[in-house]
């Protein structure tokens, strides 16, 4: 841990007004998972607090919240956070953006990388693929709309395989269940067993912002806020960039 991180974490501990060790519970979707897992142990070491994290898909996260499961902090797409602020599950004014990610294409390790260098090349690749994987999260919702925009929705429908909520598309790429797959850059670019083919062409790219929110009535709201400040400190930016995300 760098001296800068230690200073940030120590300052946040003082700002939180919490001298004792606390445990906070975080419910998160998976786009920020790898950067988060790199940073949170540093926060724990510097502050003495413990962070218990659950990583799952958007649909499952929504179900957990609807069922009344108790958490202090939530990490999801900005749209989902805004929705949970509206329904009263996340405290108003607590949304903080952590990073954004575009949509990418991946193939099984060793397979020829498809041509996605232009919109027309992407369309040809989609039509030529024998099977296509996509998620239940924001990238999956966008990909279905993109197929419609490109005029290939009917042609590719029999070839589509959607992963269950919380399951990486990379897993069905690596297993050979699908020839190509689409998901957030941060979820595909380093997935074991898959090769990263690259992001969608900029003309049809869709960026999703992933944000944190403090759960309404959180028991450890101050410590959760300190964790958010730690995750959004300038010194944390390289961890997000390493995973193909733009911080903030």
RANORCOR-V284795 format. One record per pair of residues at least 12 apart in sequence whose C-alpha atoms are under 6 Angstrom apart, sorted by sequence separation. I is the first residue (numbers start at 1). J is the second residue. D is the distance in Angstrom with one decimal. If there is no record, write none. Layout:
i=I j=J d=D
i=I j=J d=D
This chain:
i=170 j=188 d=6.0
i=174 j=193 d=4.6
i=174 j=194 d=5.2
i=170 j=191 d=6.0
i=30 j=55 d=5.9
i=23 j=49 d=5.9
i=27 j=53 d=6.0
i=29 j=55 d=5.4
i=21 j=48 d=5.5
i=22 j=49 d=5.0
i=23 j=50 d=4.6
i=24 j=51 d=5.1
i=25 j=52 d=4.8
i=26 j=53 d=4.7
i=27 j=54 d=4.9
i=28 j=55 d=4.9
i=29 j=56 d=5.0
i=132 j=159 d=5.9
i=133 j=160 d=5.9
i=135 j=162 d=5.4
i=21 j=49 d=4.8
i=23 j=51 d=5.7
i=25 j=53 d=5.9
i=29 j=57 d=5.2
i=131 j=159 d=4.6
i=132 j=160 d=4.9
i=133 j=161 d=4.8
i=134 j=162 d=5.0
i=135 j=163 d=5.3
i=29 j=58 d=6.0
i=133 j=162 d=5.7
i=136 j=165 d=5.7
i=13 j=47 d=6.0
i=9 j=46 d=5.8
i=6 j=46 d=6.0
i=139 j=183 d=5.4
i=26 j=71 d=5.8
i=133 j=178 d=5.8
i=25 j=71 d=4.9
i=26 j=72 d=6.0
i=28 j=74 d=5.7
i=132 j=178 d=5.4
i=25 j=72 d=5.3
i=26 j=73 d=4.8
i=27 j=74 d=4.9
i=28 j=75 d=4.5
i=29 j=76 d=5.4
i=131 j=178 d=4.8
i=134 j=181 d=5.8
i=24 j=72 d=6.0
i=26 j=74 d=5.7
i=131 j=179 d=5.2
i=132 j=180 d=5.2
i=133 j=181 d=4.2
i=134 j=182 d=5.2
i=132 j=181 d=5.4
i=186 j=243 d=4.9
i=186 j=244 d=5.1
i=185 j=244 d=5.8
i=108 j=173 d=5.3
i=107 j=173 d=5.9
i=108 j=174 d=5.1
i=107 j=180 d=4.8
i=106 j=180 d=5.7
i=106 j=181 d=5.3
i=105 j=181 d=5.6
i=105 j=182 d=4.8
i=104 j=182 d=5.6
i=58 j=137 d=5.8
i=104 j=183 d=5.6
i=103 j=183 d=5.4
i=104 j=184 d=5.7
i=103 j=184 d=4.4
i=104 j=185 d=4.9
i=102 j=184 d=5.7
i=103 j=185 d=5.4
i=102 j=185 d=5.7
i=118 j=201 d=5.6
i=109 j=193 d=5.3
i=113 j=197 d=5.6
i=109 j=194 d=4.5
i=108 j=194 d=4.3
i=109 j=195 d=4.8
i=107 j=194 d=5.5
i=108 j=195 d=5.7
i=107 j=195 d=5.3
i=106 j=195 d=5.7
i=106 j=196 d=4.7
i=106 j=197 d=5.1
i=105 j=197 d=5.4
i=105 j=198 d=5.7
i=104 j=198 d=5.6
i=104 j=199 d=4.0
i=103 j=199 d=5.8
i=104 j=200 d=5.6
i=102 j=206 d=5.6
i=102 j=207 d=4.3
i=59 j=165 d=6.0
i=101 j=207 d=5.3
i=101 j=208 d=5.5
i=57 j=165 d=4.5
i=100 j=208 d=5.4
i=57 j=166 d=3.5
i=100 j=209 d=4.2
i=56 j=166 d=4.3
i=99 j=209 d=5.8
i=100 j=210 d=5.8
i=99 j=210 d=5.5
i=98 j=210 d=5.8
i=98 j=211 d=5.1
i=97 j=211 d=4.1
i=96 j=211 d=5.4
i=96 j=212 d=5.3
i=95 j=212 d=5.5
i=95 j=213 d=4.5
i=94 j=213 d=5.2
i=94 j=214 d=5.7
i=91 j=214 d=5.8
i=90 j=214 d=5.7
i=91 j=215 d=5.7
i=90 j=215 d=4.3
i=91 j=216 d=4.6
i=89 j=215 d=6.0
i=90 j=216 d=4.7
i=89 j=216 d=5.4
i=78 j=209 d=5.5
i=77 j=209 d=5.7
i=78 j=210 d=5.3
i=77 j=210 d=4.2
i=78 j=211 d=5.1
i=76 j=210 d=5.5
i=77 j=211 d=5.8
i=76 j=211 d=5.7
i=75 j=211 d=5.5
i=75 j=212 d=4.4
i=74 j=212 d=5.5
i=74 j=213 d=5.2
i=73 j=213 d=5.7
i=73 j=214 d=4.6
i=72 j=214 d=6.0
i=73 j=215 d=5.3
i=72 j=215 d=5.2
i=101 j=245 d=4.9
i=100 j=245 d=5.5
i=72 j=218 d=4.6
i=99 j=245 d=6.0
i=100 j=246 d=5.3
i=99 j=246 d=5.3
i=99 j=247 d=4.1
i=98 j=247 d=5.9
i=99 j=248 d=4.5
i=98 j=248 d=4.7
i=97 j=248 d=5.3
i=31 j=186 d=5.8
i=31 j=187 d=5.7
i=35 j=239 d=5.0
i=35 j=240 d=5.2
i=16 j=222 d=5.1
i=16 j=223 d=5.8
i=12 j=226 d=5.3
